[in-house]
Amino acid sequence: MPKELALAGITEMAAANRDLAGTTFVPWIGTHLADILCVQEERVVAKDNTVHYQGKRLQLPRFHRRT
C-alpha cells in the first residue's frame, strides 16, 4: 500500500485517508503510532561509548556532547 500512495504522490496521512475513502482501509484513529511501535529503555553509556542490551554490547557513534 505505501508504494501505491507514493506513486500517487501522496505523502501526508490526511491525503492518504482521503484517497483511501470508500476502500476496505479505514483511517487510523487512536493511539499515536510512535507510542506503540517502538521500545524505549533507559541505558547507561559506558566510558568506551558502549551500552549493554539483551546480552550484547553495542558501540555508539561518538558525540561531542551527550545529554
C-alpha positions in Angstrom: 0.0 0.0 0.0 2.7 2.6 0.8 4.1 2.1 -2.7 0.7 2.9 -4.3 0.4 6.0 -2.2 3.9 7.1 -3.2 3.1 6.5 -6.9 0.1 8.7 -6.5 2.3 11.5 -5.0 0.6 11.2 -1.5 3.0 12.0 1.4 0.6 13.0 4.2 -1.7 11.0 6.3 -4.7 13.2 5.7 -4.3 12.9 2.0 -3.9 9.1 2.2 -7.1 8.9 4.3 -9.0 10.9 1.6 -7.5 8.7 -1.1 -8.5 5.5 0.7 -12.1 6.6 1.5 -14.5 4.0 0.2 -12.0 1.2 0.2 -11.6 -1.5 2.8 -8.9 0.5 4.5 -10.1 2.8 7.3 -8.2 5.8 8.8 -6.2 5.2 12.0 -7.9 6.9 14.9 -6.4 6.3 18.3 -3.0 6.0 19.9 -0.1 7.8 18.5 1.8 5.1 16.5 5.2 6.1 17.8 4.0 5.2 21.3 3.1 1.6 20.3 5.6 0.8 17.5 8.8 1.5 19.5 10.6 0.2 22.5 12.2 2.8 24.8 14.5 1.7 27.5 16.9 3.6 29.7 20.6 2.6 29.4 23.9 4.0 30.8 26.6 4.7 28.3 30.0 3.3 29.4 33.2 5.2 29.2 34.1 3.3 26.0 30.9 4.6 24.3 29.0 1.3 24.5 25.8 0.1 26.0 24.7 -3.4 27.0 21.3 -4.5 25.6 19.9 -8.1 25.7 23.3 -9.6 26.5 25.1 -7.7 23.7 27.4 -4.8 23.8 26.6 -2.1 21.3 29.0 0.5 20.1 27.6 4.0 19.8 28.9 6.7 17.5 31.0 9.3 19.2 29.2 12.6 20.1 30.9 15.8 21.1 28.4 16.2 23.9 25.7 13.9 25.3 22.6 15.0 27.1 
